[in-house]
Amino acid sequence: MTGIEKMLGEGLAAGCPRDQVKNFLRAGVVLQPRQLAASAAARLCDQADGPTAIGYGGARGGGKSHWLLSQMGADDCQRVAGLKCLLLRKVGKANIEQFEDLRRRLFGKLKHEFSAYRGVLAFANGSRIIAGHFQSEKDIDAYLGLEYDVIGVEEATTLTSRKYQDISTCCRTSKPNWRPRIYSTTNPGGVGHAWYRTKFVAPMLEKRQSDTIFVPARVGDNTFNNPEYRRILEGLTGWQKRAWLDGDWDIAAGQFFTTFRRDVHVVSDFDDSRAREWFAALDYGFAHYTVVLLGCTDGDGNIFIVDEHAERLWLPQRHAAAFKAMLARHKVGELKRLVAGADVFSRQSDGTTIAAQYAKHGMTLRSANMDRVNGWAEILQGLGDPDAGIPPKLFIHQRCKRLVETLPMLQHDPNRPEDVLKVDADEDGIGGDDAADALRYLVATKSRAVTQRKLRGM
């Protein structure tokens, strides 16, 4: 089998249309199976109900940059004349250097002109790729108000959610034969880790992709890597090894809960009849999220967090109604305890408390154990250490989306390493420690000798 036949077969198997593979072959571009899967996803953007953003990321050395410029230059720019594409990457010198290196390798068979001074690569049909860059986020503002048919973002997790949204507003077109799209590549970690995981990775893991498609990259995907490079990655330790070698998105620099494993601790089903004791915890917020977690123990002493309520800008009566509905879903007749953080018991200027407002709507709260260090230690103990053969005793149902997404992202407080660094959700509601605080209250607060009465109205 020739190299052309091999790539054609692999491209068709990955879902690429035949003309797309021929575009790559005509340009002399060789893509590997995972890269071809990303290109197949890129062609889905042509469809009226298709995605508008493609993410390709994970381990280092997976061939992400090679794919991104290949897709933009050898496929998109060749099949539609006059496309205006922006390739955006942090630090301008590195961007132009990499752009020049890749251009020489990828487009030798395609007629084009390249101005290193202007950072513009122009093809014979009028399509062009502009090498953009930023050193700080304010540099992104220079591109706002401009129109780009395609935007490629390298190292997307170097951007905050807000700046990614800002640059997304530039992805629009007046061409009737083109549907605008954004491609992004990145590794786990960085200031944008949480939002990127929420926007791209989580929908892929939960099999609910629509506006976005994410293609995970592994170092083994790229057969052109020298063997020494893989050994370098294998020699790393801690979060860097899991992030850069394994492409693990449940890890980040400074991660507190390093033993959390999605495939171990997150469960897809739980029979409520197994519950021996029910309990719940509330972390209060208004502008921030109010989170209520419902948990139980089973006959073996395991703790299961079976449900979650998380909303912001709601009044106590709405939260109370949602909590009662949660209890009804699981047929909970009696709670051993319902605890909350100390802030709900603080008296306001008029002498009232948040706890009293909840009590009016049937939620009688008592104070949680507020010892942060020992509370986090309880969670760590419950998670066990699966890699070291220590089985977990704490499990989280997949419906508890906010807890599952934010718990792995929490970091050590650099001034108090045994504590979690306090962090608020961003203005889009991504991240934050509210769900983790509720979990801490839930596992660290022990029941009193006398069982709490049933909640009024249940």
C-alpha positions as a Markdown table, in Angstrom:
| # | Residue | x | y | z |
|---|---|---|---|---|
| 1 | Met | 0.0 | 0.0 | 0.0 |
| 2 | Thr | 1.4 | 3.4 | -0.9 |
| 3 | Gly | 1.5 | 6.3 | 1.5 |
| 4 | Ile | -1.3 | 8.0 | -0.5 |
| 5 | Glu | -3.5 | 5.0 | -0.3 |
| 6 | Lys | -2.8 | 4.6 | 3.4 |
| 7 | Met | -3.7 | 8.2 | 4.2 |
| 8 | Leu | -6.8 | 8.1 | 2.0 |
| 9 | Gly | -8.0 | 5.0 | 3.8 |
| 10 | Glu | -7.2 | 6.5 | 7.2 |
| 11 | Gly | -8.9 | 9.7 | 6.3 |
| 12 | Leu | -12.1 | 8.1 | 5.1 |
| 13 | Ala | -12.1 | 5.9 | 8.2 |
| 14 | Ala | -11.8 | 9.0 | 10.4 |
| 15 | Gly | -14.8 | 10.6 | 8.7 |
| 16 | Cys | -13.0 | 13.0 | 6.3 |
| 17 | Pro | -14.8 | 13.6 | 3.0 |
| 18 | Arg | -12.7 | 12.4 | 0.0 |
| 19 | Asp | -12.1 | 15.9 | -1.3 |
| 20 | Gln | -10.6 | 17.0 | 2.1 |
| 21 | Val | -8.1 | 14.1 | 2.0 |
| 22 | Lys | -7.2 | 15.0 | -1.6 |
| 23 | Asn | -6.6 | 18.6 | -0.5 |
| 24 | Phe | -4.0 | 17.4 | 2.0 |
| 25 | Leu | -2.4 | 15.0 | -0.5 |
| 26 | Arg | -2.3 | 17.7 | -3.2 |
| 27 | Ala | -0.4 | 20.0 | -0.7 |
| 28 | Gly | 1.9 | 17.1 | 0.3 |
| 29 | Val | 0.6 | 17.3 | 3.8 |
| 30 | Val | 0.7 | 14.0 | 5.8 |
| 31 | Leu | -1.7 | 13.8 | 8.7 |
| 32 | Gln | -2.0 | 10.9 | 11.2 |
| 33 | Pro | -5.3 | 9.3 | 12.3 |
| 34 | Arg | -6.0 | 11.5 | 15.3 |
| 35 | Gln | -5.2 | 14.6 | 13.3 |
| 36 | Leu | -7.5 | 13.4 | 10.5 |
| 37 | Ala | -10.3 | 12.9 | 13.2 |
| 38 | Ala | -9.8 | 16.6 | 14.1 |
| 39 | Ser | -10.1 | 17.5 | 10.4 |
| 40 | Ala | -13.2 | 15.5 | 10.0 |
| 41 | Ala | -14.7 | 17.4 | 12.9 |
| 42 | Ala | -13.7 | 20.7 | 11.2 |
| 43 | Arg | -15.7 | 19.7 | 8.1 |
| 44 | Leu | -18.8 | 19.2 | 10.3 |
| 45 | Cys | -18.7 | 23.0 | 10.8 |
| 46 | Asp | -19.9 | 23.3 | 7.2 |
| 47 | Gln | -23.3 | 21.9 | 8.3 |
| 48 | Ala | -26.1 | 24.3 | 9.4 |
| 49 | Asp | -26.5 | 22.4 | 12.6 |
| 50 | Gly | -22.9 | 21.5 | 13.0 |
| 51 | Pro | -20.4 | 22.7 | 15.6 |
| 52 | Thr | -18.8 | 26.2 | 15.5 |
| 53 | Ala | -15.7 | 25.4 | 17.6 |
| 54 | Ile | -13.3 | 22.5 | 17.4 |
| 55 | Gly | -10.8 | 21.8 | 20.2 |
| 56 | Tyr | -7.8 | 19.6 | 19.9 |
| 57 | Gly | -5.7 | 19.1 | 23.0 |
| 58 | Gly | -4.2 | 17.0 | 25.7 |
| 59 | Ala | -0.7 | 15.7 | 25.9 |
| 60 | Arg | 2.4 | 17.5 | 24.5 |
| 61 | Gly | 3.9 | 16.3 | 21.3 |
| 62 | Gly | 0.6 | 15.2 | 19.8 |
| 63 | Gly | 1.0 | 17.2 | 16.6 |
| 64 | Lys | -1.6 | 19.8 | 17.4 |
| 65 | Ser | 0.2 | 22.8 | 15.8 |
| 66 | His | 0.9 | 20.8 | 12.7 |
| 67 | Trp | -2.8 | 19.9 | 12.4 |
| 68 | Leu | -4.1 | 23.4 | 13.0 |
| 69 | Leu | -2.1 | 25.1 | 10.2 |
| 70 | Ser | -2.6 | 22.2 | 7.9 |
| 71 | Gln | -6.4 | 22.4 | 8.3 |
| 72 | Met | -6.5 | 26.2 | 7.9 |
| 73 | Gly | -4.0 | 26.4 | 5.0 |
| 74 | Ala | -4.2 | 23.1 | 3.1 |
| 75 | Asp | -8.0 | 22.5 | 3.3 |
| 76 | Asp | -10.0 | 25.6 | 4.3 |
| 77 | Cys | -8.0 | 28.2 | 2.3 |
| 78 | Gln | -7.8 | 26.0 | -0.8 |
| 79 | Arg | -11.5 | 25.2 | -1.1 |
| 80 | Val | -12.9 | 28.7 | -0.5 |
| 81 | Ala | -11.3 | 31.7 | -2.2 |
| 82 | Gly | -10.8 | 34.9 | -0.2 |
| 83 | Leu | -10.9 | 33.4 | 3.3 |
| 84 | Lys | -9.4 | 35.6 | 6.0 |
| 85 | Cys | -8.0 | 33.5 | 8.8 |
| 86 | Leu | -6.4 | 34.6 | 12.0 |
| 87 | Leu | -3.9 | 32.3 | 13.8 |
| 88 | Leu | -3.5 | 33.6 | 17.3 |
| 89 | Arg | -0.8 | 32.6 | 19.8 |
| 90 | Lys | 0.8 | 34.0 | 22.9 |
| 91 | Val | 4.2 | 35.7 | 22.4 |
| 92 | Gly | 4.8 | 37.0 | 18.9 |
| 93 | Lys | 8.3 | 35.9 | 18.2 |
| 94 | Ala | 7.5 | 32.2 | 19.0 |
| 95 | Asn | 4.4 | 32.5 | 16.8 |
| 96 | Ile | 6.2 | 33.8 | 13.7 |
| 97 | Glu | 9.1 | 31.3 | 14.2 |
| 98 | Gln | 6.8 | 28.4 | 14.4 |
| 99 | Phe | 4.6 | 29.7 | 11.6 |
| 100 | Glu | 7.7 | 30.0 | 9.4 |
| 101 | Asp | 8.9 | 26.5 | 10.2 |
| 102 | Leu | 5.5 | 24.9 | 9.6 |
| 103 | Arg | 4.9 | 26.9 | 6.4 |
| 104 | Arg | 8.1 | 25.6 | 4.9 |
| 105 | Arg | 7.1 | 22.0 | 5.8 |
| 106 | Leu | 3.4 | 22.1 | 4.9 |
| 107 | Phe | 3.0 | 24.4 | 1.9 |
| 108 | Gly | 5.9 | 23.7 | -0.3 |
| 109 | Lys | 3.6 | 22.4 | -3.1 |
| 110 | Leu | 1.1 | 25.2 | -2.7 |
| 111 | Lys | 1.6 | 28.5 | -4.5 |
| 112 | His | 1.8 | 31.2 | -1.8 |
| 113 | Glu | 3.6 | 34.3 | -0.6 |
| 114 | Phe | 4.7 | 34.9 | 2.9 |
| 115 | Ser | 5.7 | 38.3 | 4.5 |
| 116 | Ala | 7.5 | 37.6 | 7.8 |
| 117 | Tyr | 7.4 | 41.3 | 8.5 |
| 118 | Arg | 3.6 | 41.5 | 8.2 |
| 119 | Gly | 3.0 | 38.0 | 9.4 |
| 120 | Val | 0.7 | 37.2 | 6.5 |
| 121 | Leu | 0.7 | 34.1 | 4.3 |
| 122 | Ala | -1.3 | 34.6 | 1.1 |
| 123 | Phe | -2.5 | 31.9 | -1.3 |
| 124 | Ala | -3.1 | 32.3 | -5.0 |
| 125 | Asn | -6.9 | 32.3 | -4.6 |
| 126 | Gly | -6.8 | 35.3 | -2.3 |
| 127 | Ser | -7.2 | 33.3 | 0.9 |
| 128 | Arg | -4.8 | 34.3 | 3.6 |
| 129 | Ile | -3.6 | 33.4 | 7.1 |
| 130 | Ile | -2.6 | 36.2 | 9.5 |
| 131 | Ala | -0.2 | 35.3 | 12.3 |
| 132 | Gly | -1.5 | 37.2 | 15.3 |
| 133 | His | -0.1 | 37.3 | 18.8 |
| 134 | Phe | -0.5 | 38.6 | 22.2 |
| 135 | Gln | 1.8 | 39.0 | 25.2 |
| 136 | Ser | -0.9 | 40.1 | 27.6 |
| 137 | Glu | -4.6 | 39.8 | 27.4 |
| 138 | Lys | -5.1 | 43.5 | 26.6 |
| 139 | Asp | -3.3 | 42.8 | 23.3 |
| 140 | Ile | -6.4 | 40.8 | 22.2 |
| 141 | Asp | -8.3 | 44.1 | 22.0 |
| 142 | Ala | -6.3 | 45.0 | 18.9 |
| 143 | Tyr | -8.3 | 42.4 | 16.9 |
| 144 | Leu | -11.7 | 43.2 | 18.3 |
| 145 | Gly | -14.1 | 44.7 | 15.7 |
| 146 | Leu | -12.3 | 43.0 | 12.8 |
| 147 | Glu | -13.8 | 40.1 | 10.8 |
| 148 | Tyr | -12.2 | 36.7 | 10.4 |
| 149 | Asp | -13.8 | 33.7 | 8.6 |
| 150 | Val | -11.6 | 31.3 | 10.6 |
| 151 | Ile | -9.8 | 31.8 | 13.9 |
| 152 | Gly | -7.2 | 29.4 | 15.2 |
| 153 | Val | -6.1 | 29.8 | 18.8 |
| 154 | Glu | -2.9 | 28.1 | 19.8 |
| 155 | Glu | -2.4 | 27.3 | 23.5 |
| 156 | Ala | -6.0 | 28.4 | 24.3 |
| 157 | Thr | -5.7 | 27.9 | 28.0 |
| 158 | Thr | -3.4 | 30.9 | 28.2 |
| 159 | Leu | -6.5 | 33.0 | 27.7 |
| 160 | Thr | -9.2 | 33.6 | 30.3 |
| 161 | Ser | -12.8 | 32.8 | 29.4 |
| 162 | Arg | -13.6 | 36.5 | 28.9 |
| 163 | Lys | -10.9 | 37.0 | 26.3 |
| 164 | Tyr | -11.8 | 33.9 | 24.4 |
| 165 | Gln | -15.3 | 35.1 | 24.2 |
| 166 | Asp | -14.1 | 38.5 | 23.1 |
| 167 | Ile | -12.0 | 37.1 | 20.2 |
| 168 | Ser | -15.0 | 34.8 | 19.4 |
| 169 | Thr | -17.0 | 37.9 | 18.5 |
| 170 | Cys | -14.6 | 38.5 | 15.6 |
| 171 | Cys | -15.4 | 35.1 | 14.0 |
| 172 | Arg | -18.1 | 36.1 | 11.5 |
| 173 | Thr | -18.4 | 36.2 | 7.7 |
| 174 | Ser | -20.3 | 37.8 | 4.8 |
| 175 | Lys | -19.4 | 34.9 | 2.5 |
| 176 | Pro | -22.5 | 32.9 | 1.5 |
| 177 | Asn | -20.5 | 29.7 | 0.9 |
| 178 | Trp | -18.7 | 29.7 | 4.3 |
| 179 | Arg | -19.7 | 29.0 | 7.9 |
| 180 | Pro | -17.3 | 30.6 | 10.3 |
| 181 | Arg | -15.6 | 28.5 | 12.9 |
| 182 | Ile | -12.9 | 28.6 | 15.6 |
| 183 | Tyr | -10.2 | 25.9 | 16.0 |
| 184 | Ser | -8.2 | 25.7 | 19.2 |
| 185 | Thr | -5.3 | 23.6 | 20.5 |
| 186 | Thr | -3.9 | 23.4 | 24.0 |
| 187 | Asn | -2.5 | 21.4 | 26.8 |
| 188 | Pro | -4.1 | 21.0 | 30.3 |
| 189 | Gly | -3.1 | 23.7 | 32.8 |
| 190 | Gly | -2.9 | 27.4 | 32.5 |
| 191 | Val | -5.2 | 30.3 | 33.5 |
| 192 | Gly | -7.9 | 29.0 | 31.1 |
| 193 | His | -7.8 | 25.4 | 32.2 |
| 194 | Ala | -11.2 | 25.4 | 34.0 |
| 195 | Trp | -13.3 | 27.2 | 31.3 |
| 196 | Tyr | -11.7 | 25.2 | 28.5 |
| 197 | Arg | -12.5 | 21.9 | 30.2 |
| 198 | Thr | -16.0 | 23.0 | 30.8 |
| 199 | Lys | -16.6 | 24.2 | 27.2 |
| 200 | Phe | -14.8 | 21.5 | 25.3 |
| 201 | Val | -13.7 | 18.5 | 27.4 |
| 202 | Ala | -16.7 | 17.9 | 29.6 |
| 203 | Pro | -19.2 | 17.7 | 26.7 |
| 204 | Met | -17.0 | 15.2 | 25.0 |
| 205 | Leu | -16.7 | 13.1 | 28.2 |
| 206 | Glu | -20.4 | 13.3 | 28.8 |
| 207 | Lys | -21.3 | 12.5 | 25.2 |
| 208 | Arg | -23.3 | 15.7 | 24.7 |
| 209 | Gln | -21.3 | 17.6 | 22.1 |
| 210 | Ser | -23.2 | 20.0 | 19.8 |
| 211 | Asp | -21.7 | 23.4 | 19.4 |
| 212 | Thr | -18.2 | 22.1 | 20.2 |
| 213 | Ile | -16.3 | 19.0 | 19.4 |
| 214 | Phe | -13.1 | 18.0 | 21.3 |
| 215 | Val | -10.5 | 15.6 | 20.0 |
| 216 | Pro | -8.1 | 14.4 | 22.7 |
| 217 | Ala | -4.4 | 14.3 | 21.8 |
| 218 | Arg | -1.9 | 11.7 | 23.1 |
| 219 | Val | 1.8 | 11.8 | 22.7 |
| 220 | Gly | 1.6 | 8.3 | 21.1 |
| 221 | Asp | -0.6 | 9.7 | 18.3 |
| 222 | Asn | 2.5 | 11.3 | 16.8 |
| 223 | Thr | 4.8 | 8.7 | 15.3 |
| 224 | Phe | 7.2 | 11.4 | 14.2 |
| 225 | Asn | 8.2 | 12.2 | 17.8 |
| 226 | Asn | 11.7 | 11.1 | 18.6 |
| 227 | Pro | 11.8 | 8.3 | 21.3 |
| 228 | Glu | 13.8 | 10.5 | 23.6 |
| 229 | Tyr | 10.9 | 13.0 | 23.8 |
| 230 | Arg | 8.5 | 10.4 | 25.2 |
| 231 | Arg | 11.1 | 9.3 | 27.7 |
| 232 | Ile | 11.4 | 12.9 | 28.8 |
| 233 | Leu | 7.7 | 13.1 | 29.4 |
| 234 | Glu | 7.7 | 9.8 | 31.2 |
| 235 | Gly | 10.4 | 11.1 | 33.5 |
| 236 | Leu | 8.1 | 13.9 | 34.8 |
| 237 | Thr | 6.3 | 13.7 | 38.1 |
| 238 | Gly | 3.1 | 14.9 | 39.6 |
| 239 | Trp | 0.6 | 17.0 | 37.7 |
| 240 | Gln | 3.1 | 17.6 | 34.8 |
| 241 | Lys | 3.3 | 13.9 | 34.0 |
| 242 | Arg | -0.5 | 13.4 | 34.1 |
| 243 | Ala | -1.1 | 16.6 | 32.1 |
| 244 | Trp | 1.7 | 16.5 | 29.5 |
| 245 | Leu | 2.1 | 12.8 | 29.1 |
| 246 | Asp | -1.4 | 11.4 | 29.7 |
| 247 | Gly | -3.4 | 14.5 | 28.6 |
| 248 | Asp | -5.3 | 14.3 | 31.9 |
| 249 | Trp | -7.7 | 17.2 | 32.3 |
| 250 | Asp | -8.5 | 16.4 | 35.9 |
| 251 | Ile | -5.1 | 17.7 | 37.0 |
| 252 | Ala | -3.4 | 21.0 | 37.1 |
| 253 | Ala | -0.4 | 22.7 | 38.7 |
| 254 | Gly | -0.8 | 23.0 | 42.5 |
| 255 | Gln | -3.8 | 20.6 | 42.5 |
| 256 | Phe | -5.0 | 19.8 | 46.0 |
| 257 | Phe | -7.0 | 16.7 | 45.4 |
| 258 | Thr | -4.4 | 14.8 | 43.4 |
| 259 | Thr | -5.9 | 11.4 | 44.1 |
| 260 | Phe | -9.2 | 12.3 | 42.4 |
| 261 | Arg | -9.9 | 10.0 | 39.5 |
| 262 | Arg | -13.0 | 10.5 | 37.4 |
| 263 | Asp | -13.2 | 6.9 | 36.3 |
| 264 | Val | -13.1 | 5.8 | 40.0 |
| 265 | His | -14.9 | 8.4 | 42.0 |
| 266 | Val | -17.7 | 9.4 | 39.7 |
| 267 | Val | -20.5 | 6.9 | 39.4 |
| 268 | Ser | -23.3 | 6.8 | 36.9 |
| 269 | Asp | -25.9 | 5.0 | 39.0 |
| 270 | Phe | -26.8 | 4.5 | 42.6 |
| 271 | Asp | -29.8 | 2.6 | 44.1 |
| 272 | Asp | -31.3 | 4.9 | 46.7 |
| 273 | Ser | -32.5 | 1.8 | 48.6 |
| 274 | Arg | -28.9 | 1.2 | 49.6 |
| 275 | Ala | -28.9 | 4.4 | 51.7 |
| 276 | Arg | -28.7 | 3.9 | 55.5 |
| 277 | Glu | -28.5 | 7.5 | 56.5 |
| 278 | Trp | -29.2 | 10.7 | 54.6 |
| 279 | Phe | -27.6 | 14.1 | 55.2 |
| 280 | Ala | -27.2 | 17.3 | 53.3 |
| 281 | Ala | -25.0 | 20.5 | 53.4 |
| 282 | Leu | -25.5 | 24.0 | 52.0 |
| 283 | Asp | -22.9 | 26.6 | 51.0 |
| 284 | Tyr | -24.7 | 30.0 | 50.7 |
| 285 | Gly | -24.2 | 32.6 | 48.1 |
| 286 | Phe | -26.3 | 35.1 | 46.2 |
| 287 | Ala | -24.0 | 36.7 | 43.6 |
| 288 | His | -22.0 | 33.5 | 44.1 |
| 289 | Tyr | -23.6 | 30.1 | 43.8 |
| 290 | Thr | -25.7 | 28.6 | 46.5 |
| 291 | Val | -24.9 | 24.9 | 46.5 |
| 292 | Val | -26.7 | 22.1 | 48.3 |
| 293 | Leu | -25.4 | 18.6 | 48.2 |
| 294 | Leu | -27.4 | 15.5 | 49.2 |
| 295 | Gly | -25.4 | 12.5 | 50.4 |
| 296 | Cys | -25.9 | 9.2 | 52.2 |
| 297 | Thr | -23.9 | 6.3 | 53.6 |
| 298 | Asp | -24.4 | 2.7 | 52.5 |
| 299 | Gly | -24.1 | -0.5 | 54.5 |
| 300 | Asp | -20.4 | -0.6 | 54.1 |
| 301 | Gly | -19.8 | 2.9 | 55.4 |
| 302 | Asn | -19.2 | 4.4 | 51.9 |
| 303 | Ile | -20.4 | 8.0 | 51.3 |
| 304 | Phe | -22.3 | 8.7 | 48.1 |
| 305 | Ile | -23.0 | 12.3 | 47.0 |
| 306 | Val | -26.1 | 11.5 | 45.0 |
| 307 | Asp | -27.5 | 14.9 | 44.0 |
| 308 | Glu | -26.7 | 18.6 | 43.7 |
| 309 | His | -28.5 | 21.9 | 43.6 |
| 310 | Ala | -26.5 | 24.8 | 42.4 |
| 311 | Glu | -27.9 | 28.2 | 41.4 |
| 312 | Arg | -27.1 | 31.9 | 41.9 |
| 313 | Leu | -29.2 | 35.1 | 42.1 |
| 314 | Trp | -32.0 | 33.0 | 43.8 |
| 315 | Leu | -33.8 | 33.9 | 47.0 |
| 316 | Pro | -34.1 | 31.3 | 49.8 |
| 317 | Gln | -37.6 | 30.3 | 48.9 |
| 318 | Arg | -36.6 | 29.2 | 45.5 |
| 319 | His | -33.6 | 27.2 | 46.9 |
| 320 | Ala | -35.8 | 25.6 | 49.5 |
| 321 | Ala | -38.3 | 24.5 | 46.9 |
| 322 | Ala | -35.6 | 23.0 | 44.7 |
| 323 | Phe | -34.1 | 21.2 | 47.8 |
| 324 | Lys | -37.5 | 19.7 | 48.7 |
| 325 | Ala | -37.9 | 18.5 | 45.1 |
| 326 | Met | -34.4 | 16.9 | 45.4 |
| 327 | Leu | -35.5 | 15.0 | 48.5 |
| 328 | Ala | -38.7 | 13.9 | 46.8 |
| 329 | Arg | -36.8 | 12.5 | 43.9 |
| 330 | His | -34.8 | 10.3 | 46.2 |
| 331 | Lys | -37.8 | 9.6 | 48.5 |
| 332 | Val | -35.9 | 10.9 | 51.5 |
| 333 | Gly | -38.1 | 10.9 | 54.5 |
| 334 | Glu | -35.7 | 11.9 | 57.2 |
| 335 | Leu | -32.3 | 13.7 | 57.2 |
| 336 | Lys | -29.8 | 13.0 | 59.9 |
| 337 | Arg | -28.4 | 16.5 | 59.5 |
| 338 | Leu | -28.7 | 19.6 | 57.3 |
| 339 | Val | -25.7 | 21.8 | 57.9 |
| 340 | Ala | -24.5 | 25.1 | 56.5 |
| 341 | Gly | -21.5 | 27.5 | 56.7 |
| 342 | Ala | -21.2 | 30.0 | 59.5 |
| 343 | Asp | -22.1 | 32.9 | 57.3 |
| 344 | Val | -25.8 | 32.0 | 57.2 |
| 345 | Phe | -26.0 | 32.4 | 61.0 |
| 346 | Ser | -24.4 | 35.9 | 61.0 |
| 347 | Arg | -26.8 | 38.6 | 62.0 |
| 348 | Gln | -27.5 | 41.3 | 59.4 |
| 349 | Ser | -28.1 | 45.0 | 60.1 |
| 350 | Asp | -31.8 | 44.3 | 60.8 |
| 351 | Gly | -31.0 | 41.5 | 63.3 |
| 352 | Thr | -32.1 | 38.7 | 61.0 |
| 353 | Thr | -30.1 | 35.8 | 59.7 |
| 354 | Ile | -30.0 | 34.0 | 56.4 |
| 355 | Ala | -30.7 | 30.8 | 58.3 |
| 356 | Ala | -33.9 | 32.2 | 59.7 |
| 357 | Gln | -35.0 | 33.0 | 56.1 |
| 358 | Tyr | -34.5 | 29.4 | 55.1 |
| 359 | Ala | -36.2 | 28.2 | 58.3 |
| 360 | Lys | -39.4 | 30.0 | 57.2 |
| 361 | His | -39.4 | 27.8 | 54.1 |
| 362 | Gly | -38.9 | 24.5 | 55.8 |
| 363 | Met | -35.1 | 24.2 | 55.9 |
| 364 | Thr | -33.8 | 24.1 | 59.5 |
| 365 | Leu | -30.1 | 24.6 | 59.2 |
| 366 | Arg | -27.4 | 23.9 | 61.8 |
| 367 | Ser | -23.8 | 25.1 | 61.8 |
| 368 | Ala | -21.3 | 22.9 | 60.0 |
| 369 | Asn | -17.8 | 22.1 | 61.2 |
| 370 | Met | -15.8 | 25.0 | 59.9 |
| 371 | Asp | -12.3 | 23.6 | 60.4 |
| 372 | Arg | -11.0 | 23.9 | 56.9 |
| 373 | Val | -7.7 | 21.9 | 57.2 |
| 374 | Asn | -9.3 | 18.9 | 58.9 |
| 375 | Gly | -12.3 | 19.1 | 56.6 |
| 376 | Trp | -10.2 | 18.9 | 53.4 |
| 377 | Ala | -8.3 | 16.1 | 55.1 |
| 378 | Glu | -11.6 | 14.2 | 55.5 |
| 379 | Ile | -12.3 | 14.5 | 51.8 |
| 380 | Leu | -8.8 | 13.3 | 51.0 |
| 381 | Gln | -9.2 | 10.3 | 53.3 |
| 382 | Gly | -12.5 | 9.5 | 51.6 |
| 383 | Leu | -11.0 | 9.7 | 48.1 |
| 384 | Gly | -8.3 | 7.1 | 49.1 |
| 385 | Asp | -5.4 | 6.7 | 46.7 |
| 386 | Pro | -6.5 | 4.4 | 43.8 |
| 387 | Asp | -3.0 | 4.5 | 42.2 |
| 388 | Ala | -1.5 | 3.2 | 45.4 |
| 389 | Gly | -4.1 | 0.6 | 46.0 |
| 390 | Ile | -6.0 | 2.4 | 48.7 |
| 391 | Pro | -9.7 | 2.1 | 47.9 |
| 392 | Pro | -12.0 | 5.1 | 48.1 |
| 393 | Lys | -14.9 | 5.5 | 50.5 |
| 394 | Leu | -16.3 | 8.7 | 48.9 |
| 395 | Phe | -18.1 | 8.6 | 45.6 |
| 396 | Ile | -19.9 | 11.3 | 43.6 |
| 397 | His | -22.8 | 10.8 | 41.2 |
| 398 | Gln | -22.3 | 12.2 | 37.7 |
| 399 | Arg | -25.4 | 14.4 | 38.1 |
| 400 | Cys | -23.4 | 16.5 | 40.6 |
| 401 | Lys | -21.9 | 18.4 | 37.7 |
| 402 | Arg | -20.6 | 21.4 | 39.5 |
| 403 | Leu | -18.9 | 19.4 | 42.2 |
| 404 | Val | -17.4 | 17.0 | 39.6 |
| 405 | Glu | -16.1 | 19.9 | 37.5 |
| 406 | Thr | -14.7 | 22.1 | 40.2 |
| 407 | Leu | -13.2 | 19.7 | 42.8 |
| 408 | Pro | -10.3 | 18.6 | 40.7 |
| 409 | Met | -9.4 | 22.2 | 39.8 |
| 410 | Leu | -8.8 | 23.4 | 43.4 |
| 411 | Gln | -5.3 | 24.3 | 44.4 |
| 412 | His | -3.2 | 24.4 | 47.5 |
| 413 | Asp | -3.1 | 27.8 | 49.3 |
| 414 | Pro | 0.6 | 28.8 | 48.9 |
| 415 | Asn | 0.5 | 30.5 | 52.3 |
| 416 | Arg | -1.1 | 27.5 | 54.0 |
| 417 | Pro | -0.3 | 24.3 | 52.0 |
| 418 | Glu | -2.7 | 22.1 | 53.9 |
| 419 | Asp | -5.6 | 24.4 | 53.0 |
| 420 | Val | -7.4 | 24.9 | 49.7 |
| 421 | Leu | -6.9 | 28.2 | 48.0 |
| 422 | Lys | -10.2 | 30.2 | 48.1 |
| 423 | Val | -11.4 | 31.0 | 44.7 |
| 424 | Asp | -14.7 | 32.5 | 43.3 |
| 425 | Ala | -16.4 | 31.4 | 40.1 |
| 426 | Asp | -15.7 | 33.8 | 37.3 |
| 427 | Glu | -18.4 | 36.1 | 35.8 |
| 428 | Asp | -19.6 | 33.2 | 33.6 |
| 429 | Gly | -20.0 | 30.9 | 36.6 |
| 430 | Ile | -17.0 | 28.7 | 35.8 |
| 431 | Gly | -14.8 | 27.5 | 38.6 |
| 432 | Gly | -15.1 | 28.4 | 42.3 |
| 433 | Asp | -15.0 | 26.5 | 45.6 |
| 434 | Asp | -18.6 | 26.7 | 46.6 |
| 435 | Ala | -19.4 | 23.0 | 45.8 |
| 436 | Ala | -16.2 | 21.9 | 47.5 |
| 437 | Asp | -17.1 | 23.9 | 50.6 |
| 438 | Ala | -20.5 | 22.2 | 50.7 |
| 439 | Leu | -18.8 | 18.8 | 50.4 |
| 440 | Arg | -16.4 | 19.7 | 53.2 |
| 441 | Tyr | -19.4 | 20.6 | 55.5 |
| 442 | Leu | -21.1 | 17.4 | 54.6 |
| 443 | Val | -18.3 | 15.0 | 55.3 |
| 444 | Ala | -16.7 | 16.8 | 58.2 |
| 445 | Thr | -19.8 | 17.5 | 60.3 |
| 446 | Lys | -20.9 | 14.5 | 62.5 |
| 447 | Ser | -24.4 | 13.8 | 63.5 |
| 448 | Arg | -25.7 | 14.6 | 66.9 |
| 449 | Ala | -27.0 | 11.9 | 69.2 |
| 450 | Val | -30.6 | 13.0 | 68.6 |
| 451 | Thr | -31.8 | 12.7 | 65.0 |
| 452 | Gln | -33.0 | 16.0 | 63.5 |
| 453 | Arg | -36.7 | 16.2 | 63.0 |
| 454 | Lys | -38.1 | 15.9 | 59.5 |
| 455 | Leu | -38.1 | 19.1 | 57.6 |
| 456 | Arg | -41.4 | 20.9 | 57.9 |
| 457 | Gly | -43.6 | 20.5 | 54.9 |
| 458 | Met | -42.1 | 17.2 | 53.7 |
